[in-house]
């Protein structure tokens, strides 16, 4: 099961700095949480408060107001001495300019944080070598920073940050001083640490190229990390596509009916939706329009045959006037008479009848969605399709 426990909880946090006699508010009433194992990117232009927020989460600075809890500890309430001990155990720092000590080798730089952990020299060397192996720099362990490329120096800095197995990794512009290829390597490494070791990583970044690369990495990385959320999202998209397809079918059917109409025939419907009928008194109003000779109506029924996947448009119509209005719908006399006599009778297209195995006289039950209940009808003819929209029609 996925771990959604909050490792960082920030509640109503505000922070400002004073410049001369003016207060510059950087953060105002910020509230959010970071789940354990999450890879969170803070993106924004310089001066937007990314580094300030990172410093607050890492316990380097304190908020003016609000609560910051990391792994259940309210770090804003700790003293400076307590904060120093807490940072040594819980926070790994990755800086833009590496902050490596030039007179120490890569191994010695990585080993530095372990001096605060009470480990023996052998244990410190073992931990440091393991961290350098993780960042694929064990073969450069005896090199000094000046003998390493920028990307390699940053990887040493990442090894130094993870060597104590901290609760969170905090990275402030870790690719800001690197070329694109080296930046790619660093982001790939951080993504690996997150994926392989479940490290909670909070990164501040502003470069457009790096932001785009990181966004894509996070997108692919987190697609299936929250399986339930991803599944529900995919299901929602699938339902939306299905609904769109059904709506498109209805609209296509509507326009098919309009295109089949002659120049002397007009179809009208409710402007809001096909689902809403026009008032029946409109029938008399349309009939009074000069030049109108026949008026009929059809009503979207919305019935389901056996299963929702068996979708087809179905309408309730006024039979006599409807067939008069559409003389191109030719029925055998016997079937036309049966349709006019029997209120339960229905007409369907030949292809639809063949699809579901309907024969003349078959009883077909539709489950009402707009009009609740199970509605039975008798298949009386297969010479034409149903009217494709709910509307009033007039002919002149």
N, C-alpha and C positions, 0 to 999 in steps of 0.2 A: 504494500500500500504506500502511496506517495506521502512524503512528509510535508505537511502544511503548517507545522509549528512555527510560530513567529520567533525568529532569533533577534530581530530588532523591532522595537515598537516605539514610534515617535508620536507624542500626543501634544498638540497645541504648542509647539515649540516656536519661539521667536528669538531673533538675534539681531543686534544692531551694534555699530561701531561709532565712536565719536571722532570727528575731524574738526579740530578747533572747537568752535562752540556749536557745531551742528551734529546731530545724530543721523547716521546713515543706516536705515533699516535694510538688512539684507534678506532676512527670513521673517515671515509673518504668519503666525498661527498655523504651522505646518503639522499635518497629521497623516501618517501612513505606517505600514508595517512591511517587513521583509521576511519572507519565509526561509526556513533553514534549507540550504542548498540552492538558493536562488542566485541568478546572475543578473544583477540590476545595473543598468547604465543610466547615469545622470547626464543628460545632454543639454547643452545650451551655450550661449555666447559667453565670452569672458566677462566677469562681473555679475553673473546671474545668481551666484550663491552656491555653486557646486562644491567648491573647495571648503567653504564655510560649513556646509552640511556634512561633508566627509569628516572634517575636524571635530565636529560635535559628536558624530557617531563613534569616532575613534577615541574619544576622551581627551583629545588635545586641547579642546576649548570647551567652555561651558555656556549653556543657553541663558538668555535673560529671563526666560520663563518657559514653562512646559516641562514635560517628563521625557527622558530618553532611557529606555531599558534595553540592554543588550544581554542576551542569555539570562533574562530574569533579574538583572542587576540595574538599579537606578543609578547610572554612572554620574549624573549631575549632582548627586548627594555625597559622592565620595570626596575625601580630602585629596590634596595633590600627591601625598605619599601613597595613599591607597590607589589613586589612579595610575601611578607609575607601575605598581605591582600588577594591577589589573591589565594594563596595556601589554605588559611583557608576556602575559599568559594568553590573552584573548584576541589580540589584534596583530595582524601582519601588515606592514606598510610597504607600498610600492610607489616611488616618487618619479616625477618626470625626468629629473637629472641624476637618477640612480643613487646619489649620495653614498658611493663606495669610498672607503678610505684608501687613498692611492698607495700607501706604503705597506698595505696588507695584500696577500694573495687572494684569489677568489675563494679558496677554502677558508681562509682566516676571516674574510668578510662575512661569509655565511655563518661561521661559528660564533660571531660576536653576540647575537641575542641569547645564545645558550649559556653564556657566562652568568646570566641572571637566573638560571634554572636549577643551579645546584647539582649539575651533572659532572661526572668525572671527565678527565681529558679524553679517555678512550670513547666514552659515550658521546661526547661532543663531536669527535671526528667521525664516528659512525653515522650520526644524524646528518652531519654536514655533507658527507659523501653521498648519502641517500638523496638529499635534496638536490645536489648537483646532478645526480643521475636522472632525477625526474625532469630537470630542465635540459638534459642532454649536453652537459658541459663537464662531465667528470674528467675528460681528457685535458681540460684547461684549468684544473684545480690549482696548479702551482703558478699560473700566470697572474701578473699584476693588472689592475684596471687599465693602465696605459697600453697594455699589450693586447687588449680586447677591443673588438668593434663595439659600436653603440648598442647594437642589438644584443650582443653577448653580455655587455655590462648590465643591460636591463634584465636579462635572464638570470644573472648572478643575483641581482637585487630581488627577483622573484623567489629564487631559492632561499635567500636570507629571510624573506617574509614568511615562507611556509615551513621553515625548519623547526619552529616551535609547535607546529600543528595548531595554529590559532583558530578561534571560533569564527572570525571573519577576516577577509582580506580586503583592504582598502587601497584603491589605486587612484592616484590623482594625476591625470594626464599621462599615463604610462607610455603612450606612443608619441607624445608631443615633440620629442627631440629626435625622432627616428625617421628614416626614409620609409617609403611605402612597403618595400619587401620586409624590412626589419619589423615594421609595425604589424604586418601580417603574421610574422613568426610569433611576436609577443601575444597578439590576440588569440592565435591558435593555441598557444601554451596555456593561457588563462582559461580558455574554453575547455581544454583537456583537464586542467585541475578541477574545474567545476563538474565536469562529466564523470571523470574517473574517481575522484576522491570526495565528491559531494561538497566541495568548498563553497561557502557563501561568499560571493564576490560583489563588491560595490565599486563601480568604476565611474570616474568623471572624465568626460571626453568632449572635445569641441570641434575638432577638425572634421570638415564635411566628408572627406574620403574615408577617414577612419570611422566616423559615425555610421556611414552607410555599410561599411564592411562589418562593423560590430552588430548593427541591426540585423543583417542577414544571418550572422552566426547565432545570435540570440534567438532569432525566429526558428531556425532549424533545430537548435539545441533544445528549445522549450516546447516544441510542437507536441511531443508526446510525454513530456515530464508530468504534466497534470492530465492524466489519461481521461478522467471523467469529464473535466472541462472541455478537453479537445473533442471527445466523443459527442458531447452535447452540442458543441459548435458545429461539427460536421453534420449531425442530425438536423440541426436548425437550418443549415444551408440546403440540405437535401429536401427538407419540407418546403422551403421557399422556392426551390427550383420546380418541385412538383406542382405547387400552387400556381406558379407562374405559367407552367405548361397547360394546366387546366384553364386558367384565365385566357391564355392565348388561344386555346381551342374554342372557347366561348366567343371571343372577339372575332376569330376567323369565321366561325359559323354565322355570326351576326353580319359581317360584311359580305359573306357568300350570299346570304339572303338578299342583302341590298343590291348586290351586283346582278342577282337573278331577276330583280324587279325591273319592270319596264319603265320607260320615261314617264308613263302616266300613273305610276304608283309611288306612294310615299310611305316610308316606315318611320314612326316616331317612338321614342322611349323616354323613360325618366332620365333626367340629366345627371342624377346622383349616381345611379348604378343600375345594372340589369336586374338586380335583386328586387328593387322597389318598383311596384307597378304604377302605372298612371291611373288616376281616379276614373271610375267607370263613366262618370258624367261627362268626361272628355269625349266619349263616343258620340254623344248627341251634338257636342260643340263642333267636332270635326265634320259630322254629317251636314251641318249647316253652312260649312264653308262652300263658297261658290265653286261649282265644277266637280264636287265630290259625289260619286254615285253609290259607292259601296264602302262600308266601314266594318272592320272586324278586329278582334283582339286575340293576343296570345300571352300566356302568363308563364314565366320561368318557374318550373316545378321543383327542380333540384332533387329528384329521387335517385336512390342508389340501388343498383341491381346486384343483389347477393353480396358483393364486396366493393369497397370504395375504389379499388383499382379498376373496376369495370365502369369507367366514366364515359357517359355520352349525354349530350344535351337532350332534355325532355321538357315538353311544354304542354300546358292545358290550353285548348283553343275553343273558340265558338265554331263548331264544325261547318254548318251550312254556309255562313257568310265567308268563312275562311277559304273553303274550296271555291267559292264564287270569285273571291279576290285573286286566287292563284289558279287560273284555268289551265296552266301548263302542268299542274299536278293531275294526271289522268289516272282514274281508277276504273276498274270494271264496275258495271252498274250494281251488281249484287253486293260487292264489297263496299261501294260508296253508300248504298242504302243501309247496310248493316252498321256502318260507322255513324250515320246520322241517327239511327234508331237507338243504339246502345251507348248509354253514357259511360260505360266501362270500356268501350272499344278504343283501340289505339292503332295508329298507322306508324310503321317503321320502315326505314330503307331496307332494301333487299339484302345488302351486304351485312347490315347489323343483325338482321334476322338469321342469316346463315352463320354468322360468327357465334351466336348463342344457341343455335339449334331451334329457333322458334318456327312453329308451323301455324298455318291459318287455324284459329280457334284456340291456340295455346294460351294458358293463363300465365301472366307475368306479374310478379309482385315487386313493387318498388318501395323501398324504405324512405319515408319522407324526411327531409332535412329541414325544410322550411315549414312544411305542414306535417307535424308529427303523426306517425302511424304507419301501418303497412297497407299499401294501396294496390289493389288487384286490377288488372286490365286484361282484355282479350285481344290477341293479335288478329286483326281483321284484314289487313292488306299490306303488301310489301312493295308497292309500286313507287313510293316516294319517301323522301326524308322529312323529318319534322321541321317545323318553322324554326329558324335559327335565332330568335331573340324574343324577348318579352316586350311587346309593343302594341300600339294601335296602328292599324294600317288603313289607309284610305285610297280609293281609286277614283280618278277623274279623267 
